[in-house]
Amino acid sequence: MRVYHFSEQPYHGAWEADAPSLRVTLPNKHCDPKVAADLINWRLDEWQLCDELGLNIACNEHHSSATCLSASVNMPIAMMAGRTQRARIMASGYAIAQRPDPIRLAEEIAYIDVATRGRLDVGFVKGAPYEISPTNANPVKITERFWDANDLILKALTHQDGPFSWESEWYHFRQVNIWPRPYQQPRPSVFVTGGSPGTAKSSGANGHGFINILSGWNARTLFDMHRLASLEAGHGVTPWSKFVYTALMGVGETREEGHRRLMDIAGYFRTTSKVGEAFMNPPGYMDVAGNVRWLKANQTRGRAGNHFQAAKRDGEKLAIGSGVGTGLGVSAQDMADAAIAFCGTPDDVYEQMTEFISHAGGVGNFVIMAQGGEMPHHEACANLELFSKEVLPRLEEFDQSQIHADTEERVLSQRDEG
Amino acid sequence: MQTATMTVDHVGIDVVRAGSGRPLVFLHSVGGVDRDGAFLQGLADRGSLTAPWHPGFGHSELPGEYRSVGDLALFYLDFLEQEGFEEVVLVGVSFGAWLAAEIAVRDAHRLAKLVMISPVGIKVGDRETRDIEDVFAMSQDELTEAAYAEPERRKRDYSTMSDEDLTALARSRESYAFFGWQPYMHNPTLRRWLHRIKQPVLVIGGTDDGLLRSGYLEGFVESLPNARLSRIANAGHYPEVEQPQAVLDLIDSFLEEE
């Protein structure tokens, strides 16, 4: 069991700026660099604390956004590579279909992997629709470009016999020959980040791991799609080590304290989907059938946020992640009931996480958002310290072998039933 | 007017045909071929009208190898050759007018005259001056406001449209973005080659076009050897939709000229 701590490094001071969108168009005059310096360094210090606590580190990137100050996932990763000794460091999303330079990324991946003596875990992500602006990437055929970039990067990481050429529809290189080559041989593990059936199936079919973010109880269905696609492609039923689940986490000495911490972090839900209508659904990002469904509902450019489909065990949907201010009426317990957060006492958190593992059929990795929203530095540290002391050791002892055996049997029978 | 299918260079496309007389080819923009519109009816009254749906638009196929408006232009040269057209009047709107220019700079020998309504496709302003508003950064309401002189009349209720028409619309938008994303709605070298179009060109713009920067259409006229510009009042980016008769009148005078 590996647990990675994650923060989007939000700039919450601009959340109340009178703007229609916190992403893409929010002027950066709302960013005070002195405030940003404090925020970034607190988040880096929290990741460094993880190294001491036996936790791992997960970093991401977003662009032109007050929800995430990291615009290049390798910036915090490179800094943490130099500030840590033990922690594994996960890129929970290189946006490879947006970046124009897959070879440059392969070189960066190899450098970090060597510098950390093999502590890098690689995630590739198609990216949210509003992430196409910074590189002006064409949203049409983005999935084709994603897999071409995947193939090129993997070949660059593993090819050892001198330059090769690549002349595809998307990329043109004549002398690919990266130095250094990765420390982990033949290459670091690769995961794909996402929450759609398409991503679950394609990452399974390609033998990659799968990082799911906040799909709640629906993660089981997505993981099963991955397991079946992996099996049918000859990779066997996906082992739990290849699944990562990402959710918010607030733990306290009392249930009240854990819930209070969670509610600080949950500012994420109230802001992450405040995106201008024009940027929600660029042409080609969603398939034609999906666009027809939206047009039928007169949603020509998308709807103002519909990031999460969180529902409680009884099926009740949570009004969360569909615009700024939503989620205000949702309690910490509601989020735990929908498995988009783990919160409460250490016992509560352990029970919620192990219940999730059992429901999902085996999960070998968690990414916990233990800082988010407006949570201050000292609270984030307390949250991480208590988790590492009271929850992590018990999670590490939790035996998933029987869960995996049962899951394997279920997936094999799914295949046999066609 | 009827929609038929045809195949050009192994690509199946939809095509609307009507009328008789001199050949008129209409090249649509992102909105596709409005066969019920007054403008197309008017064109069909003036000759033998052929209005193909571009590859990738509507229900027309998009070959996987196509990547630029230049590929569409070569497709249409095959199309003109296959049809055996001579002395064609090519009428294009916005993206379709860009396409008309890309066709004509490559091979204009089958063309008699060109009508370019609110054309995009060239770069006129400096690097920090956007010639064409970023339609992909606008909400639907903002886009309608910018594109029409009377936007209230142009708002559409998509929920009443058939799945077939919505599929055509979604495919058209996707292909429009595919061909126009970067460089945004233009070919940086096209203006350099406009001098190759020796035929008479009538450029038409709306006085209330909120999508094209003032002075942009003049850039076409300055670079085309034999072109003039006419403006239509009370019309935005699509004068043929908002003022079809005024556009048809301009085309009549243009076609009568020697």
Contacts between the chains, C-beta under 8 A, distances in Angstrom:
chain1	res1	chain2	res2	distance
A	25	B	137	7.9
A	136	B	181	7.4
A	136	B	182	5.2
A	138	B	177	7.1
A	138	B	178	6.6
A	138	B	181	4.2
A	138	B	182	6.1
A	139	B	177	6.6
A	139	B	181	7.4
A	140	B	174	5.6
A	140	B	175	7.6
A	140	B	177	5.3
A	140	B	178	3.9
A	140	B	181	7.1
A	141	B	178	7.1
A	169	B	64	8.0
A	169	B	67	7.6
A	276	B	137	8.0
A	276	B	139	7.3
A	277	B	139	4.3
A	277	B	140	7.4
A	278	B	136	6.6
A	278	B	137	5.1
A	278	B	138	5.3
A	278	B	139	5.3
A	278	B	142	7.5
A	279	B	137	7.3
A	282	B	136	6.0
A	282	B	177	6.8
A	283	B	136	7.3
A	283	B	173	4.5
A	283	B	174	4.7
A	283	B	176	6.8
A	283	B	177	3.7
A	283	B	178	7.8
A	284	B	174	4.5
A	284	B	177	5.7
A	284	B	178	6.5
A	288	B	167	5.9
A	288	B	170	4.6
A	288	B	171	5.7
A	288	B	174	6.8
A	289	B	167	8.0
A	291	B	166	7.8
A	291	B	170	3.9
A	291	B	173	7.5
A	291	B	174	7.8
A	292	B	163	6.0
A	292	B	166	4.5
A	292	B	167	5.6
A	292	B	170	5.6
A	295	B	158	4.4
A	295	B	161	7.3
A	295	B	166	4.8
A	295	B	169	6.7
A	295	B	170	6.6
A	296	B	158	6.6
A	296	B	159	5.6
A	296	B	163	7.9
A	296	B	166	6.7
A	297	B	159	6.8
A	298	B	157	6.7
A	298	B	158	5.2
A	298	B	159	5.5
A	300	B	140	4.2
A	300	B	158	6.7
A	301	B	139	5.8
A	301	B	140	5.3
